[in-house]
Amino acid sequence: MAHLQHPARLGSLFAVSLVIGSALSSAALAQQTMYVAGYGGSFERLMRNDIIPPFEKANNVKVEYVAGQSTATLAKLQAQRGKQEIDIAIVDDGPMYQAVQFGFCAPIEKAPVLDDVYPIAKLDEKAIAFGIGVTSPVYNAKIFKEKGWPVPTSWGDLGNSAYKGQLALLGAASTTGLHGLIMVARAEGGGEAKIDPGFVAFRDKIRPNILTFAPSAPKLEELLQSGEIALTVISRSRAVALKKEGLPLEVAEPKEGAGALMVTMCPVVDSDVAPQSQKFIQHMLSPAMQKIFAGAGYGPVNRKTELTADEAAGLAVGDEAVAKLAKIDWPTVNQNRAAWTQRWNREIER
């Protein structure tokens, strides 16, 4: 004769099956994987160690990080058009305008955290910056004092004949070098839409002061450290880092402003984890994550990020400092960049 199950026993079996079912559904959810493409090197380590783990834990999602330069990420988006594998793209502001233009980015959903983000960081309804770098003229205060040279107060002052043989720069093919060209053009009455004054100033006034065009930013730093040059254009955060190492560097404050180099992100179209992508954007903009990025030299875009004076050194922090930055007109630059690079190689860096 079959034994009838006791009602309490049935209830406990039902409860166990619910727990098992719940565990299985959690396991199914845990299978969700999100692909984030961004920079390599120290930035990749920062993402893997400090930014991604709390997001994975809070959202029950696995994040795969795909490292590469901005141009490589843009090329991947192009190659995967119609069948995108990347869910979040992280690139410099220039390439990001191209990503939006080419239709690779999806709209960013409204969220309370967006109300705390500086307007300069909002590139488009589909792309946003999560950190601000600053490009400035940087000089060796010890050498300047010994020589009695005036500190630059304008980008045009890179052409002051007092600095003959004391200047090294990156070429216009780099973002830093391009910033220099644009800001000199602005100082001379031009700008992105009227670049000629920049080229003329570089050719006639600045070129005689240049000891060398460096192949990379680390090479510029070497020249500063060895005392071979007294003036250059680099990111302000790197200048502060070198100053902490004992170099007598100071950052000039040109009246035209310092160039804003923004690190940006967008949710990619046709993502199969679109809700998680939107949460990741919000996570990156949160004050806690912004503080971590600030520690790596990226100025916070969220005005509620709290930093000590030491943490804020070299960064554009607060409404007043951010308002002074020169925002680059990337749509105009992107249309002309290839021609400008050719002209630069032909007329300036020859």
C-alpha positions in Angstrom: 0.0 0.0 0.0 1.5 3.4 -1.0 2.2 5.7 1.9 0.5 9.1 1.7 2.9 12.0 2.0 2.3 14.1 5.2 1.1 17.7 4.2 4.1 19.2 6.1 6.5 17.0 4.2 4.9 18.0 0.9 5.3 21.7 2.0 9.0 21.2 2.7 9.5 19.4 -0.6 7.8 22.3 -2.3 10.0 24.8 -0.5 13.1 22.8 -1.4 12.0 22.8 -5.1 11.5 26.6 -4.9 15.0 27.0 -3.5 16.4 24.8 -6.2 14.4 26.6 -8.9 15.5 29.9 -7.5 19.2 28.7 -7.5 18.8 27.5 -11.1 17.3 30.8 -12.2 20.1 32.7 -10.4 22.6 30.5 -12.2 20.9 31.3 -15.5 21.1 35.0 -14.7 24.8 34.6 -13.7 25.5 33.4 -17.2 24.9 36.9 -18.6 28.1 38.3 -19.9 28.8 41.9 -20.8 31.7 42.9 -23.1 33.5 46.2 -22.3 36.1 47.5 -24.8 38.6 50.1 -23.6 42.2 51.1 -23.2 45.0 48.7 -22.2 47.9 49.2 -19.9 47.4 50.9 -16.5 43.8 51.7 -17.4 43.0 48.1 -18.0 44.4 47.1 -14.6 42.3 49.9 -13.0 39.2 48.5 -14.6 39.9 44.9 -13.8 41.0 45.5 -10.2 38.8 48.4 -9.0 35.9 49.3 -11.3 34.5 46.0 -12.7 34.4 43.7 -9.6 31.9 45.8 -7.5 29.7 46.1 -10.6 29.8 42.3 -11.2 28.9 41.7 -7.6 26.0 44.2 -7.4 24.5 43.2 -10.8 25.1 39.4 -11.0 26.8 39.8 -14.4 30.2 38.7 -15.8 32.2 41.5 -17.4 34.7 40.5 -20.1 37.2 43.3 -20.8 38.6 43.8 -24.3 41.7 46.0 -24.3 42.8 48.1 -27.3 43.4 51.7 -28.4 40.5 53.9 -29.4 41.2 53.4 -33.1 41.2 49.6 -32.6 37.9 49.6 -30.7 36.3 51.8 -33.4 37.6 49.3 -36.0 36.0 46.4 -34.1 32.6 48.3 -34.0 32.9 48.8 -37.8 33.8 45.1 -38.4 30.9 43.9 -36.2 28.3 46.2 -37.6 24.9 44.5 -37.5 26.2 41.8 -35.1 27.9 43.8 -32.3 29.7 41.7 -29.7 30.8 44.8 -27.6 28.2 46.1 -25.1 30.1 49.2 -23.9 32.8 51.1 -25.9 35.3 53.3 -24.1 37.3 55.6 -26.4 38.7 59.2 -26.5 36.3 62.0 -27.3 37.4 62.4 -30.9 36.8 58.8 -32.0 33.6 58.8 -29.9 32.0 61.5 -32.1 32.8 59.2 -35.0 31.2 56.2 -33.2 28.0 58.2 -32.7 28.1 59.5 -36.3 28.5 55.9 -37.6 25.5 54.7 -35.6 27.3 52.4 -33.2 26.0 54.0 -30.0 22.5 53.6 -28.3 20.8 56.3 -26.3 21.8 56.7 -22.7 18.7 56.3 -20.4 17.9 59.1 -18.0 19.1 58.4 -14.4 19.5 60.6 -11.3 23.3 60.4 -11.6 23.2 62.2 -14.9 21.9 65.4 -13.2 25.2 65.6 -11.3 27.4 65.4 -14.4 29.0 68.6 -15.8 27.5 69.7 -19.2 31.0 69.5 -20.9 31.0 65.7 -20.3 27.7 65.2 -22.2 28.9 64.7 -25.8 25.6 63.6 -27.1 22.4 61.8 -25.9 24.3 58.6 -26.8 27.8 59.3 -25.4 29.2 60.7 -22.2 32.6 61.3 -20.6 33.5 59.6 -17.3 36.8 61.5 -16.9 38.5 64.7 -18.0 42.2 65.0 -18.9 43.8 68.5 -19.3 46.5 69.4 -21.9 48.6 72.4 -20.8 52.0 74.0 -21.4 54.3 72.8 -18.6 57.6 74.4 -17.7 60.7 73.9 -15.5 60.3 76.6 -12.9 64.0 76.3 -11.8 65.4 76.9 -15.3 62.8 79.7 -16.0 63.8 81.5 -12.8 67.6 81.1 -13.4 67.2 82.5 -17.0 64.6 85.2 -16.0 62.2 84.0 -18.7 58.5 85.0 -18.5 56.0 82.3 -17.8 53.7 81.6 -20.8 50.3 83.2 -20.3 49.0 82.3 -23.8 49.4 79.3 -26.1 50.9 81.8 -28.6 53.8 82.3 -26.1 55.2 78.9 -27.2 56.7 81.1 -30.0 58.5 83.5 -27.6 62.1 83.6 -29.0 63.4 83.5 -25.4 62.6 79.7 -25.5 64.8 78.9 -28.5 66.0 75.3 -28.4 64.1 74.8 -25.1 60.9 73.3 -26.4 59.9 69.7 -27.3 56.4 68.6 -28.5 54.4 65.7 -29.8 53.3 65.9 -33.4 49.8 66.7 -34.6 49.1 63.0 -35.2 48.8 62.6 -31.4 45.8 64.1 -29.5 48.2 66.2 -27.3 50.0 67.6 -30.4 46.6 68.3 -32.1 45.4 70.1 -29.0 48.5 72.3 -29.2 47.9 73.1 -32.8 44.2 74.0 -32.2 44.9 76.1 -29.1 47.7 78.0 -30.8 45.3 78.6 -33.7 42.8 80.0 -31.2 45.4 82.2 -29.6 46.2 83.6 -33.1 42.6 84.4 -33.9 41.6 81.1 -35.6 40.5 77.8 -34.3 39.1 74.4 -35.5 37.2 76.0 -38.3 40.1 78.3 -39.3 43.3 76.4 -38.6 45.7 78.4 -40.9 46.8 80.8 -38.1 48.0 77.8 -36.1 50.1 76.5 -38.9 51.6 79.9 -39.6 52.5 80.4 -35.9 54.1 77.0 -35.7 56.1 77.5 -38.9 57.3 81.0 -38.3 57.5 81.4 -34.5 57.3 78.1 -32.7 59.4 75.8 -35.0 62.7 77.8 -34.3 62.2 77.1 -30.5 61.8 73.3 -30.9 64.7 71.1 -30.0 62.8 67.9 -31.2 59.5 66.4 -31.9 59.2 63.5 -29.5 57.7 60.1 -30.6 55.8 59.6 -27.4 54.7 61.3 -24.1 57.2 59.2 -22.0 60.0 60.5 -24.3 58.9 64.1 -23.5 59.0 63.3 -19.8 62.6 61.9 -20.2 63.7 65.2 -21.9 62.1 67.2 -19.0 63.8 65.0 -16.4 67.2 65.3 -18.0 66.9 69.1 -18.2 67.4 69.0 -22.0 64.2 71.1 -22.4 62.5 73.6 -20.2 59.1 73.7 -21.8 56.6 71.3 -23.4 52.9 70.4 -23.7 51.6 67.4 -21.8 48.7 66.3 -19.6 48.5 68.2 -16.4 48.1 65.1 -14.3 51.4 63.7 -15.6 53.1 67.0 -14.8 51.8 66.8 -11.2 53.0 63.2 -10.9 56.5 64.2 -12.1 56.5 67.1 -9.7 55.7 64.7 -6.8 58.8 62.8 -8.0 60.9 65.9 -7.3 61.0 67.7 -10.7 60.5 71.5 -10.4 57.6 71.6 -12.9 54.8 74.1 -13.0 51.7 74.2 -15.2 51.1 77.4 -17.2 47.6 78.8 -17.3 47.0 80.1 -20.8 44.3 82.8 -21.1 42.6 80.7 -23.9 42.2 77.8 -21.4 43.7 74.3 -21.3 42.5 71.7 -23.8 40.0 69.2 -22.4 40.7 65.6 -23.4 37.8 63.5 -22.3 37.7 59.8 -21.9 34.2 58.7 -23.0 31.8 55.7 -23.2 28.7 54.7 -24.9 26.2 51.8 -24.8 26.6 49.9 -28.1 23.5 49.3 -30.3 21.9 45.9 -30.4 23.4 44.8 -27.0 21.9 41.6 -25.6 22.5 42.9 -22.1 21.1 46.5 -22.7 19.7 47.0 -19.2 23.1 46.0 -17.7 24.9 48.3 -20.1 22.8 51.2 -18.8 23.6 50.3 -15.2 27.3 50.1 -16.1 27.2 53.7 -17.5 25.6 54.8 -14.2 28.2 52.8 -12.2 31.1 54.5 -14.0 29.6 58.0 -13.2 28.9 57.3 -9.5 31.0 59.4 -7.0 32.7 56.2 -5.6 34.0 55.2 -9.0 34.8 58.8 -10.0 37.0 59.0 -6.9 38.9 55.9 -8.1 39.4 57.4 -11.6 40.6 60.7 -10.0 43.3 58.7 -8.3 44.5 57.6 -11.8 44.6 61.2 -13.1 41.1 61.6 -14.6 39.2 64.7 -13.5 35.8 63.7 -12.1 32.7 64.6 -14.3 30.4 64.1 -11.3 30.3 67.3 -9.3 29.4 65.3 -6.1 32.8 63.5 -6.1 34.6 64.4 -2.9 38.4 64.7 -3.2 41.1 65.9 -0.8 43.4 68.8 -1.9 46.1 66.2 -2.6 43.7 64.0 -4.7 42.5 67.0 -6.7 46.0 68.3 -7.6 46.4 68.7 -11.3 42.8 67.9 -12.0 40.0 70.2 -13.2 37.7 70.0 -10.1 34.6 72.1 -9.5 32.3 74.1 -11.7 34.7 77.1 -12.0 37.8 75.0 -13.0 35.7 72.9 -15.5 34.2 76.0 -17.0 37.7 77.3 -17.9 38.5 74.3 -20.0 38.6 74.6 -23.8 36.2 72.0 -25.3 37.5 70.8 -28.7 35.1 70.9 -31.7 35.7 67.3 -32.6 33.1 67.0 -35.4 35.0 69.8 -37.3 38.4 68.2 -36.4 37.4 64.8 -37.5 36.5 66.1 -41.0 39.9 67.7 -41.4 42.3 65.7 -39.3 43.9 63.6 -42.0 44.6 66.7 -44.1 46.0 68.5 -41.1 48.3 65.6 -40.3 49.6 65.6 -43.8 50.1 69.4 -43.8 51.9 69.2 -40.4 54.3 66.5 -41.7 55.0 68.6 -44.8 55.3 72.1 -43.3 56.2 71.7 -39.6 57.7 68.3 -38.7 60.0 67.8 -41.7 
